[in-house]
Amino acid sequence: MTVLDLNCDVAEGFGAWRIADDDALLEVVSSANIACGFHAGDPATMRRACATAVAQGVAIGAHVGYRDLAGFGRRHLDLTPTELTDDVLYQLGALRAFAEAEGGRVGYVKPHGALYGAIGSDEAQAGAVVEAVRQFDDTLPVLGMPGSRWLALAAAAGLPAVHEAFLDRGYTPQGRLVSRRSPDALLSDPELVARRCVRLAEAGEIVAVDGTVLAVDARSVCVHSDTPGSLELARAARAALTGAGVTLRSFV
């Protein structure tokens, strides 16, 4: 029987600003990437997400990013490795405080936005994030794209490296994510997302925007909370996967 994790970004609000219905999403997914205050999230939002995740039996992941609230963490920052290590370690510590206060724990790390993209190929920044995780907990799993420098360096450092795929993002023929500036960047049709996740589970394939069939080995699949209709997409993915006999369970 196939086992997959369904993850989603949550706590990506700030003050009165809300991105999605976190409580509803946490009823659907098996892992929650909780924003840690740098690209989004504030103390009350982070704590509420941790409390709800614990109540729902959902794994808590640290969704660390660049210090860029105004740009939602989607603008690249040219930080030194030391600066980036310290910024990531700071975010991990903040989330651990709230997770443990609510009876949970930080179970894995998944970078966000521009940081996620940068550490796919940037050796220095990828190494800096790996170093932050290693200093925080050298047994902590990390989540990322297959073939990324981030996962390669994490595995070399002894961290469990987990591959993920995206249900709501377009892929290039090279297996990268299409730029968010492109009209092909987002998939917002629940039926299309449902078909994509079943094909991924059953055949290990994703179709790129030009029709190229990509082989993708993933233990976790992601829906972004800021994709239009994210809750419907997550529900469609869960229903399709369970209907195909897939067991939804976190990898931690």
C-alpha positions as CSV (number, residue, x, y, z in Angstrom):
1,M,0.0,0.0,0.0
2,T,1.3,3.5,-0.9
3,V,1.9,5.9,1.9
4,L,2.1,9.6,1.2
5,D,2.3,12.8,3.3
6,L,0.1,15.8,2.4
7,N,1.6,19.0,3.5
8,C,0.4,22.6,3.5
9,D,1.8,26.0,4.5
10,V,-0.1,27.6,7.4
11,A,0.2,30.5,9.9
12,E,1.0,32.7,6.9
13,G,-0.9,35.7,8.3
14,F,0.3,38.6,10.3
15,G,-1.8,40.6,12.8
16,A,-5.2,41.2,11.2
17,W,-4.0,39.8,7.8
18,R,-5.0,36.3,7.0
19,I,-4.1,34.1,4.0
20,A,-6.2,31.1,4.4
21,D,-8.5,29.1,6.8
22,D,-5.7,27.4,8.7
23,D,-8.1,25.5,11.1
24,A,-9.9,23.9,8.1
25,L,-6.7,23.1,6.3
26,L,-5.3,21.4,9.4
27,E,-8.3,19.0,9.3
28,V,-7.2,17.8,5.9
29,V,-3.4,17.6,5.8
30,S,-1.0,15.3,7.6
31,S,1.9,17.8,8.0
32,A,1.8,21.6,8.5
33,N,4.6,24.0,7.4
34,I,4.2,26.7,10.0
35,A,5.5,30.2,9.2
36,C,8.1,31.2,11.8
37,G,7.7,35.0,11.8
38,F,10.1,36.2,9.1
39,H,8.2,35.9,5.9
40,A,4.8,35.7,7.7
41,G,3.4,34.7,11.0
42,D,3.3,36.4,14.4
43,P,3.4,34.9,17.9
44,A,-0.3,34.5,18.3
45,T,-0.7,33.0,14.8
46,M,2.2,30.6,15.3
47,R,0.9,29.4,18.7
48,R,-2.7,28.9,17.4
49,A,-1.4,26.8,14.4
50,C,0.7,24.7,16.8
51,A,-2.2,24.1,19.1
52,T,-4.5,23.1,16.3
53,A,-1.9,20.9,14.7
54,V,-1.4,19.0,18.0
55,A,-5.2,18.6,18.5
56,Q,-5.5,17.2,14.9
57,G,-2.5,14.9,15.1
58,V,-0.8,16.9,12.3
59,A,3.0,17.0,12.2
60,I,4.6,20.4,12.9
61,G,7.2,21.6,10.4
62,A,9.2,24.8,10.5
63,H,8.6,26.9,7.4
64,V,11.6,29.1,7.6
65,G,12.3,32.0,5.2
66,Y,14.1,35.2,4.4
67,R,13.4,38.1,6.8
68,D,11.0,39.7,4.3
69,L,7.4,40.4,5.6
70,A,6.7,43.0,2.9
71,G,7.6,40.6,0.1
72,F,6.2,37.5,1.7
73,G,9.6,35.9,1.6
74,R,9.5,35.7,-2.2
75,R,12.4,38.1,-2.8
76,H,16.0,36.8,-2.7
77,L,18.3,38.3,0.0
78,D,22.0,38.2,-0.5
79,L,22.9,37.1,3.1
80,T,26.3,35.8,4.2
81,P,26.2,32.2,5.3
82,T,26.6,33.2,8.9
83,E,23.7,35.6,8.7
84,L,21.5,33.0,7.1
85,T,22.4,30.3,9.6
86,D,21.5,32.7,12.5
87,D,18.3,33.8,10.9
88,V,17.1,30.2,10.4
89,L,18.2,29.1,13.8
90,Y,16.3,32.0,15.3
91,Q,13.1,30.9,13.5
92,L,13.5,27.3,14.6
93,G,13.9,28.3,18.2
94,A,10.8,30.5,18.1
95,L,8.6,27.7,16.6
96,R,10.0,25.2,19.1
97,A,8.9,27.4,22.0
98,F,5.3,27.4,20.8
99,A,5.2,23.8,19.7
100,E,6.4,22.6,23.1
101,A,4.1,25.0,24.9
102,E,1.2,23.3,23.2
103,G,2.4,19.7,23.8
104,G,4.0,19.2,20.4
105,R,7.4,19.3,18.8
106,V,9.1,20.6,15.6
107,G,9.2,17.5,13.5
108,Y,10.9,18.7,10.3
109,V,12.1,21.8,8.4
110,K,10.9,23.1,5.0
111,P,12.2,26.5,3.7
112,H,9.8,28.9,2.1
113,G,9.6,30.9,-1.1
114,A,12.8,32.6,-2.4
115,L,14.9,30.8,0.1
116,Y,13.5,27.4,-1.1
117,G,14.4,28.4,-4.6
118,A,17.8,29.7,-3.8
119,I,19.0,26.6,-1.9
120,G,18.1,24.4,-4.8
121,S,21.3,25.5,-6.5
122,D,23.2,28.0,-4.3
123,E,25.8,26.0,-2.4
124,A,26.6,28.6,0.2
125,Q,23.0,29.3,1.2
126,A,22.1,25.7,1.1
127,G,25.0,24.9,3.4
128,A,24.0,27.7,5.7
129,V,20.5,26.4,6.1
130,V,21.8,22.8,6.7
131,E,24.1,24.2,9.3
132,A,21.3,25.9,11.2
133,V,19.2,22.7,11.2
134,R,22.3,20.7,12.3
135,Q,22.9,23.0,15.2
136,F,19.2,23.0,16.2
137,D,18.7,19.2,16.0
138,D,21.0,16.9,14.0
139,T,18.4,14.3,13.6
140,L,15.7,16.5,12.2
141,P,14.2,15.6,8.7
142,V,14.3,18.2,6.0
143,L,11.8,18.6,3.1
144,G,12.6,19.8,-0.4
145,M,12.8,19.2,-4.1
146,P,14.5,16.1,-5.6
147,G,17.9,17.0,-7.0
148,S,18.3,20.2,-4.9
149,R,21.7,21.1,-3.3
150,W,19.8,21.6,-0.1
151,L,18.8,18.0,0.1
152,A,22.2,16.7,-1.1
153,L,24.0,18.7,1.6
154,A,21.5,17.8,4.2
155,A,21.9,14.1,3.5
156,A,25.7,14.5,3.6
157,A,25.4,16.0,7.0
158,G,23.3,13.1,8.2
159,L,19.9,14.7,8.2
160,P,17.0,12.6,6.8
161,A,16.2,14.2,3.4
162,V,12.6,13.8,2.2
163,H,11.5,14.5,-1.4
164,E,8.3,16.4,-2.1
165,A,6.3,17.3,-5.1
166,F,3.8,20.2,-5.7
167,L,0.2,19.6,-6.6
168,D,-0.7,23.2,-7.3
169,R,2.4,24.4,-9.2
170,G,3.4,24.1,-12.9
171,Y,6.7,22.2,-13.7
172,T,9.2,23.0,-16.4
173,P,10.5,20.2,-18.6
174,Q,13.6,20.2,-16.5
175,G,11.6,19.4,-13.3
176,R,11.8,22.9,-11.8
177,L,8.9,25.0,-10.7
178,V,7.6,27.5,-13.3
179,S,8.1,31.1,-12.3
180,R,5.2,32.6,-10.4
181,R,5.3,35.4,-13.0
182,S,4.2,32.9,-15.6
183,P,0.5,32.2,-16.4
184,D,1.3,28.5,-16.0
185,A,2.6,28.9,-12.5
186,L,-0.5,27.8,-10.5
187,L,-3.0,25.0,-10.8
188,S,-6.3,25.9,-9.2
189,D,-8.7,23.3,-10.6
190,P,-9.5,20.7,-7.9
191,E,-10.2,18.0,-10.5
192,L,-6.9,18.6,-12.2
193,V,-5.1,18.5,-8.9
194,A,-6.9,15.3,-7.9
195,R,-5.8,13.6,-11.2
196,R,-2.2,14.8,-10.8
197,C,-1.9,13.5,-7.2
198,V,-3.2,10.0,-8.1
199,R,-0.9,9.8,-11.1
200,L,2.0,10.8,-8.9
201,A,1.1,8.2,-6.2
202,E,0.4,5.4,-8.7
203,A,3.0,6.0,-11.4
204,G,5.5,8.4,-9.9
205,E,4.9,10.9,-12.7
206,I,4.0,14.6,-13.1
207,V,3.3,16.2,-16.4
208,A,5.2,19.5,-17.1
209,V,3.5,22.5,-18.7
210,D,4.7,21.5,-22.2
211,G,3.4,17.9,-21.8
212,T,6.8,16.4,-20.8
213,V,6.3,13.4,-18.4
214,L,8.6,13.8,-15.5
215,A,9.6,10.9,-13.2
216,V,9.2,12.2,-9.6
217,D,10.0,10.2,-6.5
218,A,8.2,12.0,-3.6
219,R,7.2,11.0,-0.1
220,S,5.2,14.2,0.5
221,V,3.0,16.4,-1.7
222,C,2.3,20.0,-1.1
223,V,-0.5,22.5,-1.6
224,H,0.2,26.2,-0.9
225,S,-2.2,27.9,1.3
226,D,-2.1,31.1,-0.7
227,T,-3.1,29.4,-4.0
228,P,-6.6,30.4,-4.8
229,G,-9.0,27.8,-3.5
230,S,-6.3,26.1,-1.5
231,L,-8.8,24.4,0.9
232,E,-10.8,22.9,-2.0
233,L,-7.5,21.7,-3.6
234,A,-6.3,20.1,-0.4
235,R,-9.7,18.4,0.1
236,A,-9.7,17.2,-3.5
237,A,-6.2,15.8,-3.1
238,R,-7.0,14.0,0.1
239,A,-10.2,12.5,-1.3
240,A,-8.5,11.4,-4.5
241,L,-5.6,9.8,-2.7
242,T,-7.6,7.9,-0.1
243,G,-10.0,6.9,-2.9
244,A,-7.0,5.3,-4.8
245,G,-6.0,3.4,-1.7
246,V,-3.2,5.7,-0.6
247,T,-2.6,6.0,3.2
248,L,-2.1,9.6,4.2
249,R,0.5,9.8,7.0
250,S,3.3,12.2,7.9
251,F,6.9,11.1,7.3
252,V,7.9,12.0,10.9
